[in-house]
Amino acid sequence: MQLNLSDNIKKYRKEMGLTQEELAEAFGITIGAVSKWESGSTIPDIMTLIELADFFNISVDVLLGYSISSKSIDDITQKINTLLKEAKYDEAISEADKALIRYPANFKIVLESAKTYNVVTAACAFKKHLNKAIELYESSLRLISQNTDPDIDEFSIRLCIAELKSQHSPEEALEEFKKINYMGIADIHIARILNDLDRFDESMDRFTRVLVSILIKSLQYSSSVAIVLLKTGKKGNLIEARDVLDWCIKLYENTADNNISYLTKMQAVLLILKGMVLSCLGEYENMRLCIDDAYKLALKYDKSPVNGLAGKIRFWHAVADYKPILYDELGAGAVQSIDSLFSQDPNPTSPMPDKITKKMKPAKEYWDEIKNKL
C-alpha cells in the first residue's frame, strides 16, 4: 500500500476551492500547520484525520491514499456473488456490509453491494432492503469516475434506481425513467408504470411505441443474422438462417393488417432473403414459391407506397401525433429494393463470397424472369 496523504490534502482542498488560510480557519489551526501537512513534513493526528475526511466528504482510506489491491476487491465481490448464487442471502448481505465498512469509497464495492441488496429485495421480497439498494446505487454514481468496466455506465445504474423506485414510488420512478429514455429505451418501463397509475391511454401509447421498436429491431436482427449465416455457406447455418427469417416473417404477418405499410415492403424483402437461402440449400421449388410471394407483396406496396405504420398495423393504440416514418437504404420502392438486394448495392464493402453468389444465382434468375413478364 502507498500513502499519499500530503498530496491528497492539497488535492481535496483545491477541489473545494479553498486556500491554505481558509482550510486553517475551518479547523482552527495555523496556516503553517496546513503548509506542513501538504509538504509532508508533519501529519495530522488521528482525530484530525477523521475530521478532515468528513470535511472533504471522503473516507479516511481515500484521504490517506491507500492503493487498494484489486485482487482483494475482486475476491470480495466474487465471494458475494457466490453467496448470492447459492441463495445464502443473509451471508451475502453480511459480506457486503463488511466490505462497505472496509472500502466505503470504492466504486466496485459500493456497486456490488447495491446489486446485492437489489437481488435480495427481489428474491425475498424484503422491502426493508429497497431503500438501502437505492441509496447504494446513488452512492455509486458519485464514485463512477473510478469505473473501468465498459459494460457499466451512468445510464445502467440510473435504470436500476428507477426500477427500484417503481416498487414504492411510481410517480417518482416515472420521472426517473423519462430522464433516461434515450431513443425510447425505457418505454416499456414507462408503459407499465402508467398502467399501474390507471393512466391507460398514455400507457397504451407507450406500449405501441414499444411494438414499433420490436418490429424494427426484429427486422434488423433477423436480416443481419441471416446474412452472416448465409455467408458461411454451411448447411446447418443456412437452415438456421431460413428459420430465423421465418420467425420474423411470421411476426410481421401476425402484426400487419390489410393496409399497405412499411411492413409490406419489409415482408417482401425478408421473403427474398429466404429465397436466397433456399437457393443455396438447393430447395428450388420452395425458392420459387417464396419469390412469387415476395413479388406479389412488392407490387402491392409499389402501387401505393407508405413508409409509415401509424394506424396501419394491428395493436395500434398510439396518440394521433405519433407517426413514425421508417426508411432503409435499399430504395424507395419494394421492387427496386429487391433489385438492390440481389446486386448487393446496399453493402458494397462486404459482398457475398463468390461461392455463395453462385449458389444464389437461381434465385436472381427466377426473380428477373417473373419481373420481366410484365
C-alpha positions as semicolon CSV with decimal commas, in nm:
position;residue;x (nm);y (nm);z (nm)
1;M;0,000;0,000;0,000
2;Q;0,116;0,353;-0,073
3;L;0,033;0,665;0,132
4;N;-0,032;0,995;-0,044
5;L;-0,173;1,194;0,247
6;S;0,010;1,521;0,181
7;D;-0,083;1,526;-0,188
8;N;-0,445;1,436;-0,110
9;I;-0,491;1,714;0,146
10;K;-0,376;1,961;-0,117
11;K;-0,586;1,795;-0,388
12;Y;-0,914;1,792;-0,197
13;R;-0,855;2,142;-0,056
14;K;-0,818;2,276;-0,409
15;E;-1,119;2,078;-0,531
16;M;-1,325;2,264;-0,269
17;G;-1,178;2,593;-0,389
18;L;-1,012;2,668;-0,054
19;T;-0,681;2,840;0,018
20;Q;-0,447;2,710;0,289
21;E;-0,561;3,001;0,504
22;E;-0,930;2,912;0,463
23;L;-0,868;2,546;0,549
24;A;-0,668;2,654;0,854
25;E;-0,956;2,877;0,966
26;A;-1,205;2,593;0,924
27;F;-1,003;2,376;1,163
28;G;-0,885;2,649;1,398
29;I;-0,517;2,594;1,323
30;T;-0,233;2,799;1,172
31;I;-0,154;2,829;0,802
32;G;0,186;2,686;0,887
33;A;0,027;2,363;1,013
34;V;-0,162;2,320;0,684
35;S;0,153;2,400;0,489
36;K;0,347;2,131;0,679
37;W;0,070;1,875;0,614
38;E;0,085;1,947;0,240
39;S;0,464;1,937;0,228
40;G;0,467;1,606;0,416
41;S;0,687;1,733;0,699
42;T;0,412;1,659;0,955
43;I;0,084;1,466;0,955
44;P;-0,247;1,536;1,133
45;D;-0,332;1,335;1,444
46;I;-0,589;1,056;1,414
47;M;-0,889;1,267;1,524
48;T;-0,796;1,546;1,283
49;L;-0,761;1,287;1,004
50;I;-1,117;1,170;1,069
51;E;-1,242;1,531;1,076
52;L;-1,055;1,612;0,753
53;A;-1,202;1,308;0,576
54;D;-1,552;1,408;0,689
55;F;-1,486;1,769;0,582
56;F;-1,380;1,654;0,233
57;N;-1,671;1,405;0,224
58;I;-1,442;1,106;0,165
59;S;-1,328;0,808;0,371
60;V;-1,010;0,807;0,577
61;D;-0,873;0,536;0,344
62;V;-0,918;0,766;0,046
63;L;-0,765;1,062;0,229
64;L;-0,464;0,854;0,328
65;G;-0,432;0,739;-0,032
66;Y;-0,429;0,366;0,012
67;S;-0,380;0,185;-0,317
68;I;-0,629;-0,094;-0,260
69;S;-0,533;-0,429;-0,406
70;S;-0,759;-0,505;-0,700
71;K;-0,722;-0,873;-0,616
72;S;-0,864;-0,808;-0,270
73;I;-1,162;-0,624;-0,418
74;D;-1,218;-0,896;-0,678
75;D;-1,202;-1,165;-0,409
76;I;-1,468;-0,985;-0,206
77;T;-1,703;-0,933;-0,500
78;Q;-1,655;-1,294;-0,610
79;K;-1,739;-1,419;-0,262
80;I;-2,057;-1,208;-0,253
81;N;-2,158;-1,334;-0,597
82;T;-2,104;-1,696;-0,493
83;L;-2,321;-1,649;-0,184
84;L;-2,599;-1,498;-0,396
85;K;-2,586;-1,786;-0,645
86;E;-2,613;-2,029;-0,353
87;A;-2,914;-1,832;-0,222
88;K;-2,728;-1,754;0,100
89;Y;-2,881;-1,409;0,112
90;D;-2,817;-1,321;0,478
91;E;-2,450;-1,408;0,439
92;A;-2,426;-1,208;0,117
93;I;-2,573;-0,902;0,290
94;S;-2,333;-0,950;0,580
95;E;-2,031;-0,968;0,346
96;A;-2,150;-0,662;0,156
97;D;-2,188;-0,464;0,480
98;K;-1,839;-0,562;0,594
99;A;-1,695;-0,464;0,256
100;L;-1,867;-0,124;0,276
101;I;-1,716;-0,059;0,617
102;R;-1,372;-0,152;0,487
103;Y;-1,394;0,022;0,148
104;P;-1,675;0,283;0,170
105;A;-1,547;0,488;-0,123
106;N;-1,461;0,210;-0,367
107;F;-1,689;0,213;-0,671
108;K;-1,676;-0,160;-0,735
109;I;-1,757;-0,247;-0,373
110;V;-2,040;0,007;-0,349
111;L;-2,195;-0,107;-0,678
112;E;-2,161;-0,476;-0,587
113;S;-2,328;-0,406;-0,252
114;A;-2,609;-0,220;-0,429
115;K;-2,662;-0,520;-0,657
116;T;-2,662;-0,750;-0,353
117;Y;-2,935;-0,554;-0,177
118;N;-3,125;-0,538;-0,507
119;V;-3,108;-0,915;-0,561
120;V;-3,213;-0,992;-0,206
121;T;-3,501;-0,745;-0,234
122;A;-3,625;-0,922;-0,548
123;A;-3,559;-1,279;-0,435
124;C;-3,705;-1,248;-0,084
125;A;-3,949;-0,959;-0,127
126;F;-3,761;-0,783;0,154
127;K;-3,889;-0,428;0,120
128;K;-3,662;-0,335;0,410
129;H;-3,364;-0,360;0,175
130;L;-3,521;-0,148;-0,101
131;N;-3,412;0,195;0,023
132;K;-3,065;0,065;0,103
133;A;-3,026;-0,062;-0,253
134;I;-3,134;0,276;-0,393
135;E;-2,902;0,459;-0,156
136;L;-2,604;0,247;-0,260
137;Y;-2,676;0,284;-0,632
138;E;-2,692;0,662;-0,584
139;S;-2,362;0,649;-0,394
140;S;-2,204;0,454;-0,679
141;L;-2,294;0,736;-0,918
142;R;-2,083;0,973;-0,711
143;L;-1,790;0,733;-0,748
144;I;-1,841;0,643;-1,113
145;S;-1,517;0,816;-1,218
146;Q;-1,341;0,507;-1,075
147;N;-1,528;0,273;-1,310
148;T;-1,321;0,074;-1,559
149;D;-1,591;-0,171;-1,674
150;P;-1,717;-0,078;-2,025
151;D;-2,042;-0,267;-1,959
152;I;-2,131;-0,033;-1,673
153;D;-2,227;0,330;-1,720
154;E;-2,437;0,600;-1,559
155;F;-2,743;0,501;-1,762
156;S;-2,740;0,139;-1,644
157;I;-2,714;0,249;-1,281
158;R;-2,992;0,506;-1,315
159;L;-3,209;0,239;-1,476
160;C;-3,165;0,021;-1,165
161;I;-3,257;0,315;-0,942
162;A;-3,571;0,388;-1,141
163;E;-3,676;0,021;-1,140
164;L;-3,638;0,005;-0,762
165;K;-3,827;0,330;-0,708
166;S;-4,117;0,197;-0,915
167;Q;-4,187;-0,051;-0,633
168;H;-4,284;0,213;-0,380
169;S;-4,298;0,549;-0,557
170;P;-4,432;0,507;-0,913
171;E;-4,466;0,881;-0,978
172;E;-4,105;0,940;-0,880
173;A;-3,992;0,637;-1,082
174;L;-4,185;0,766;-1,383
175;E;-3,985;1,089;-1,379
176;E;-3,660;0,893;-1,340
177;F;-3,741;0,676;-1,643
178;K;-3,832;0,979;-1,853
179;K;-3,491;1,133;-1,777
180;I;-3,308;0,830;-1,921
181;N;-3,547;0,741;-2,202
182;Y;-3,289;0,779;-2,478
183;M;-3,437;0,663;-2,811
184;G;-3,730;0,505;-2,624
185;I;-3,516;0,255;-2,433
186;A;-3,725;0,296;-2,117
187;D;-4,066;0,300;-2,289
188;I;-4,163;-0,046;-2,160
189;H;-4,098;0,062;-1,801
190;I;-4,288;0,388;-1,851
191;A;-4,582;0,198;-2,004
192;R;-4,603;-0,038;-1,707
193;I;-4,596;0,243;-1,451
194;L;-4,862;0,440;-1,640
195;N;-5,076;0,127;-1,633
196;D;-5,024;0,092;-1,255
197;L;-5,134;0,455;-1,218
198;D;-5,452;0,383;-1,421
199;R;-5,339;0,622;-1,694
200;F;-5,445;0,372;-1,958
201;D;-5,444;0,589;-2,272
202;E;-5,090;0,706;-2,201
203;S;-4,987;0,351;-2,119
204;M;-5,121;0,213;-2,448
205;D;-4,944;0,490;-2,640
206;R;-4,615;0,384;-2,484
207;F;-4,682;0,017;-2,545
208;T;-4,741;0,100;-2,913
209;R;-4,401;0,268;-2,927
210;V;-4,250;-0,047;-2,777
211;L;-4,421;-0,251;-3,050
212;V;-4,266;-0,031;-3,321
213;S;-3,924;-0,078;-3,162
214;I;-3,975;-0,456;-3,154
215;L;-4,070;-0,463;-3,521
216;I;-3,767;-0,256;-3,625
217;K;-3,521;-0,449;-3,411
218;S;-3,659;-0,788;-3,513
219;L;-3,605;-0,690;-3,878
220;Q;-3,251;-0,570;-3,808
221;Y;-3,172;-0,882;-3,609
222;S;-3,318;-1,143;-3,842
223;S;-3,189;-0,994;-4,167
224;S;-2,840;-0,926;-4,029
225;V;-2,805;-1,268;-3,866
226;A;-2,940;-1,441;-4,175
227;I;-2,683;-1,266;-4,396
228;V;-2,398;-1,361;-4,162
229;L;-2,513;-1,724;-4,157
230;L;-2,562;-1,720;-4,534
231;K;-2,205;-1,601;-4,592
232;T;-2,063;-1,907;-4,417
233;G;-2,225;-2,140;-4,670
234;K;-2,252;-2,416;-4,409
235;K;-2,568;-2,622;-4,435
236;G;-2,652;-2,603;-4,066
237;N;-2,613;-2,225;-4,072
238;L;-2,824;-2,198;-4,388
239;I;-3,106;-2,390;-4,219
240;E;-3,079;-2,159;-3,919
241;A;-3,087;-1,854;-4,148
242;R;-3,408;-1,987;-4,309
243;D;-3,564;-2,044;-3,966
244;V;-3,478;-1,702;-3,827
245;L;-3,624;-1,536;-4,137
246;D;-3,941;-1,747;-4,100
247;W;-3,966;-1,624;-3,740
248;C;-3,958;-1,258;-3,845
249;I;-4,187;-1,313;-4,145
250;K;-4,443;-1,479;-3,917
251;L;-4,413;-1,191;-3,669
252;Y;-4,482;-0,941;-3,947
253;E;-4,770;-1,147;-4,087
254;N;-4,933;-1,154;-3,744
255;T;-4,884;-0,780;-3,693
256;A;-4,976;-0,644;-4,035
257;D;-5,340;-0,590;-4,129
258;N;-5,493;-0,540;-4,475
259;N;-5,344;-0,193;-4,512
260;I;-5,028;-0,117;-4,705
261;S;-4,749;-0,016;-4,468
262;Y;-4,374;-0,033;-4,435
263;L;-4,421;-0,390;-4,312
264;T;-4,547;-0,484;-4,658
265;K;-4,219;-0,381;-4,815
266;M;-4,013;-0,549;-4,545
267;Q;-4,210;-0,875;-4,575
268;A;-4,119;-0,881;-4,943
269;V;-3,752;-0,820;-4,862
270;L;-3,748;-1,092;-4,595
271;L;-3,907;-1,339;-4,838
272;I;-3,638;-1,262;-5,095
273;L;-3,367;-1,321;-4,835
274;K;-3,533;-1,651;-4,757
275;G;-3,540;-1,729;-5,129
276;M;-3,166;-1,669;-5,147
277;V;-3,110;-1,910;-4,858
278;L;-3,334;-2,173;-5,017
279;S;-3,138;-2,136;-5,341
280;C;-2,816;-2,209;-5,151
281;L;-2,985;-2,513;-4,995
282;G;-3,089;-2,636;-5,338
283;E;-3,461;-2,621;-5,249
284;Y;-3,557;-2,462;-5,579
285;E;-3,933;-2,532;-5,574
286;N;-3,972;-2,367;-5,232
287;M;-3,742;-2,089;-5,350
288;R;-3,974;-2,010;-5,642
289;L;-4,284;-2,011;-5,420
290;C;-4,109;-1,776;-5,179
291;I;-4,005;-1,535;-5,454
292;D;-4,356;-1,545;-5,603
293;D;-4,500;-1,431;-5,269
294;A;-4,235;-1,160;-5,241
295;Y;-4,317;-1,031;-5,589
296;K;-4,689;-1,007;-5,513
297;L;-4,621;-0,808;-5,197
298;A;-4,369;-0,586;-5,377
299;L;-4,622;-0,495;-5,649
300;K;-4,888;-0,434;-5,385
301;Y;-4,658;-0,197;-5,199
302;D;-4,534;-0,012;-5,507
303;K;-4,889;0,074;-5,615
304;S;-4,929;0,292;-5,304
305;P;-4,603;0,307;-5,107
306;V;-4,625;0,411;-4,743
307;N;-4,318;0,445;-4,523
308;G;-4,513;0,455;-4,200
309;L;-4,705;0,232;-3,963
310;A;-4,941;0,475;-3,788
311;G;-5,286;0,320;-3,776
312;K;-5,194;0,063;-4,039
313;I;-5,098;-0,237;-3,829
314;R;-5,264;-0,439;-3,554
315;F;-5,232;-0,350;-3,186
316;W;-5,203;0,023;-3,264
317;H;-5,304;0,248;-2,972
318;A;-5,073;0,547;-3,011
319;V;-5,174;0,911;-2,977
320;A;-5,268;1,086;-3,300
321;D;-4,941;1,279;-3,334
322;Y;-4,719;0,968;-3,313
323;K;-4,646;0,889;-3,678
324;P;-4,311;0,713;-3,711
325;I;-4,161;0,725;-4,059
326;L;-3,938;0,429;-4,138
327;Y;-3,679;0,404;-4,411
328;D;-3,391;0,191;-4,534
329;E;-3,101;0,212;-4,774
330;L;-3,238;-0,037;-5,025
331;G;-3,454;0,200;-5,229
332;A;-3,787;0,382;-5,236
333;G;-3,991;0,101;-5,391
334;A;-4,014;-0,265;-5,298
335;V;-3,913;-0,395;-5,643
336;Q;-3,622;-0,152;-5,650
337;S;-3,520;-0,266;-5,302
338;I;-3,516;-0,630;-5,410
339;D;-3,307;-0,543;-5,716
340;S;-3,061;-0,368;-5,485
341;L;-3,054;-0,670;-5,257
342;F;-2,960;-0,901;-5,543
343;S;-2,697;-0,659;-5,677
344;Q;-2,559;-0,607;-5,323
345;D;-2,568;-0,229;-5,373
346;P;-2,652;-0,156;-5,007
347;N;-2,334;-0,321;-4,881
348;P;-2,056;-0,292;-5,141
349;T;-1,778;-0,308;-4,880
350;S;-1,882;-0,652;-4,758
351;P;-2,011;-0,850;-5,057
352;M;-2,115;-1,213;-5,051
353;P;-1,835;-1,461;-5,118
354;D;-1,823;-1,571;-5,483
355;K;-1,923;-1,929;-5,397
356;I;-2,239;-1,802;-5,223
357;T;-2,321;-1,562;-5,508
358;K;-2,307;-1,858;-5,749
359;K;-2,544;-2,060;-5,530
360;M;-2,785;-1,766;-5,517
361;K;-2,784;-1,730;-5,895
362;P;-3,101;-1,944;-5,948
363;A;-3,290;-1,708;-5,712
364;K;-3,179;-1,399;-5,904
365;E;-3,256;-1,557;-6,240
366;Y;-3,607;-1,652;-6,124
367;W;-3,665;-1,302;-5,984
368;D;-3,559;-1,145;-6,315
369;E;-3,780;-1,390;-6,504
370;I;-4,104;-1,311;-6,319
371;K;-4,025;-0,939;-6,304
372;N;-3,968;-0,920;-6,681
373;K;-4,304;-1,086;-6,757
374;L;-4,476;-0,751;-6,711
